[in-house]
Amino acid sequence: MSEAKKDIVQKLGFEGLMHIPPMNVPHKLLKELAYSFNLSKSKLDTQHEDLFPEKVSFKELSEENKESYRRFQGKTLKNLTD
């Protein structure tokens, strides 16, 4: 980021964002996240329905879904991003 852009970011009060490492995130997703941020509540409003209203029973999953579940089970976000 150029010095001029860094100055603008600091003046807007978002200097904390400059410490976030660069990520390969599509511009469209970043734009959608920015539009979804509620400034008055300081939180992200997703306004989507709960896609999983009921708890899913592991016993009722297909073998393929059970295998997918096992691959992610016990993983941390760091493990998954690595």
C-alpha positions as CSV (number, residue, x, y, z in Angstrom):
1,M,0.0,0.0,0.0
2,S,1.3,3.4,-0.9
3,E,2.1,6.0,1.8
4,A,-0.7,8.2,0.6
5,K,-3.2,5.3,1.0
6,K,-1.8,4.5,4.4
7,D,-2.4,8.1,5.5
8,I,-6.0,8.0,4.3
9,V,-6.6,4.7,6.1
10,Q,-5.2,6.2,9.3
11,K,-7.3,9.4,9.0
12,L,-10.4,7.3,8.6
13,G,-9.6,5.4,11.9
14,F,-8.9,2.0,10.3
15,E,-5.1,1.8,11.0
16,G,-5.7,-1.6,12.6
17,L,-6.5,-3.0,9.2
18,M,-3.0,-2.3,8.0
19,H,-1.7,-5.1,10.3
20,I,-3.8,-7.8,8.6
21,P,-1.6,-9.8,6.2
22,P,-2.6,-9.7,2.5
23,M,-5.2,-12.3,1.6
24,N,-6.4,-13.7,-1.7
25,V,-10.0,-12.8,-1.3
26,P,-12.3,-12.0,-4.3
27,H,-13.3,-8.3,-4.4
28,K,-16.9,-9.3,-4.7
29,L,-16.8,-11.1,-1.3
30,L,-15.0,-8.2,0.4
31,K,-17.6,-5.8,-1.0
32,E,-20.5,-7.9,0.2
33,L,-18.9,-8.1,3.7
34,A,-18.5,-4.3,3.8
35,Y,-22.1,-3.8,2.9
36,S,-23.2,-6.3,5.6
37,F,-21.3,-4.6,8.4
38,N,-23.6,-2.9,10.9
39,L,-21.8,0.2,12.2
40,S,-24.3,0.9,15.0
41,K,-23.9,-2.6,16.4
42,S,-20.3,-3.1,15.3
43,K,-21.1,-6.6,14.0
44,L,-21.7,-8.4,10.7
45,D,-25.4,-8.8,9.8
46,T,-25.8,-11.8,7.6
47,Q,-29.6,-11.6,7.4
48,H,-29.7,-15.2,6.0
49,E,-32.0,-17.9,7.3
50,D,-30.5,-20.5,9.6
51,L,-29.5,-23.2,7.1
52,F,-29.2,-25.8,9.9
53,P,-32.3,-25.2,12.1
54,E,-32.0,-28.7,13.6
55,K,-29.1,-30.6,14.9
56,V,-27.9,-33.3,12.5
57,S,-27.4,-36.8,13.8
58,F,-24.1,-38.3,12.9
59,K,-25.7,-41.8,12.7
60,E,-28.1,-40.5,10.0
61,L,-25.4,-39.2,7.7
62,S,-24.4,-41.1,4.5
63,E,-21.0,-42.8,4.6
64,E,-19.6,-40.1,2.2
65,N,-20.8,-37.4,4.6
66,K,-19.4,-39.2,7.6
67,E,-16.0,-39.4,6.0
68,S,-16.1,-35.7,5.2
69,Y,-17.0,-35.0,8.9
70,R,-14.2,-37.1,10.1
71,R,-11.6,-35.2,8.0
72,F,-12.6,-31.9,9.7
73,Q,-13.2,-33.3,13.2
74,G,-10.9,-31.9,15.8
75,K,-9.2,-29.5,13.3
76,T,-8.6,-25.9,14.3
77,L,-8.9,-23.0,11.9
78,K,-5.1,-22.8,11.8
79,N,-4.9,-26.5,10.8
80,L,-7.4,-25.9,8.0
81,T,-5.8,-22.8,6.6
82,D,-2.4,-24.4,6.7
